[in-house]
Amino acid sequence: MDAEIPYLLLTPGPLTTTKSVREAMQVDYSTWDVDYNQRVVEIRNRLVQLATNESGYTSVLMQGSGTFAVEATIGSVIPPDGKLLVISNGAYGARIAQITRCLNISLKELSYPETEPPDLDEIRNYLATDNQITHVAMVHCETTTGMLNPAAEVGKIVAEAGKDYILDAMSSFGGIPLSMESHHVDYLISSANKCIQGVPGFGFVIANQKMLEQTAGFARSLSLDLFSQWNEMEHKGGKWRYTSPTHVVCAFLQALKELETEGGIQQRYDRYSENQSTLVTAMQKQGLNTLLPRELQSPIITSFYYPEHPQFSFNEFYDELKKRRYVIYPGKVSQAETFRIGNIGNVFPDDMLALVEHIEQVLHTITVS
Ligand SMILES: *Cc1c(COP(=O)(O)O)cnc(C)c1O
């Protein structure tokens, strides 16, 4: 572990970044400065290139955490008489539905248990019966559990039904290969502090440009107006509306360059997958089992059941691991007692093995005391 960092974040974001990404924040830029705006232009181009090889796509950056970018998208791309179908099987899918209700947009939610994938036949049948639906939204990697949802299969159904598809790829984009066209995605949402390995401060949307251009005037918010933000960035050389997180933007460009140096998304996916399988194999040797079966599991974050021991307390477990410089994540599943370990960020299989050694020692001290 890097001696300069107080602890390794094994969380789904903010996550452990490289020293060079953190160092990229040492310069103060003016938001009016051409040096800065050129970085924004470069970021927007690189994001589109990561998401597709085809033309016709564009990107928008939006201040705030990932949820702000989700809210900007839902509130800006659905027309006044539109209706959104939300497919949910976890807290982040439920959050999209909550945003939709908050904005008074017509909504149908098809929700599934947190440990089950969505039912493709039910989605297809629902779309055939409700002709008011204009858009469909789903989470790609449901960070609640670590489940990888069938984004391409759902995209195909949505495209066949002639609806627009919004994918919350917050915790997967940059870490799991996907393309706008292969997954039939019209709006893909992610943020700076997940698999691209930047620091928190903004989210982004990669969009079908023709569709986005048709959404002028739909926004239910001034600051979270996706079209207006895009229009400014596109036509004013990388300018944001309102103050942008300049330091975060510089860190993000560095993070994008490091993703390229690593070999791209496929190589990053391979590393995360190795992190995840190394972790699970070592945890299972300690008798710690995963919530999800392997076929539903993403390489992003893994949920584990609490150990079967009457003295186990998550808070104590967490504190002991933190003393040993590993920060894990509490569970978010409602029906089971779990904790989570993130597999993303500047972390490697050896970090996973070292963590599990500490877990073994900590569980030993908890159970003998
Ligand atoms: C992290 C995350 C978000 C956004 O969370 P913020 O805390 O607002 O950054 C949204 N959806 C998913 C699937 C996520 O993992």
The ligand as an SDF file (V2000), in Angstrom:
LIG
                    3D

 15 15  0  0  0  0  0  0  0  0999 V2000
  -22.5170    5.9590   -7.0280 C   0  0  0  0  0  0  0  0  0  0  0  0
  -23.7660    5.7020   -7.7630 C   0  0  0  0  0  0  0  0  0  0  0  0
  -24.6860    6.7320   -8.0510 C   0  0  0  0  0  0  0  0  0  0  0  0
  -24.4830    8.1650   -7.6450 C   0  0  0  0  0  0  0  0  0  0  0  0
  -24.1980    8.3410   -6.3450 O   0  0  0  0  0  0  0  0  0  0  0  0
  -23.6540    9.7400   -5.8020 P   0  0  0  0  0  0  0  0  0  0  0  0
  -23.4750    9.4430   -4.3500 O   0  0  0  0  0  0  0  0  0  0  0  0
  -24.6710   10.7630   -6.0630 O   0  0  0  0  0  0  0  0  0  0  0  0
  -22.3770   10.0210   -6.5290 O   0  0  0  0  0  0  0  0  0  0  0  0
  -25.7890    6.4240   -8.8250 C   0  0  0  0  0  0  0  0  0  0  0  0
  -26.0000    5.1820   -9.2830 N   0  0  0  0  0  0  0  0  0  0  0  0
  -25.1430    4.1750   -9.0230 C   0  0  0  0  0  0  0  0  0  0  0  0
  -25.4380    2.8230   -9.5840 C   0  0  0  0  0  0  0  0  0  0  0  0
  -24.0100    4.3940   -8.2540 C   0  0  0  0  0  0  0  0  0  0  0  0
  -23.1580    3.3950   -7.9940 O   0  0  0  0  0  0  0  0  0  0  0  0
  1  2  1  0
  2  3  1  0
  2 14  2  0
  3  4  1  0
  3 10  2  0
  4  5  1  0
  5  6  1  0
  6  7  2  0
  6  8  1  0
  6  9  1  0
 10 11  1  0
 11 12  2  0
 12 13  1  0
 12 14  1  0
 14 15  1  0
M  END
$$$$
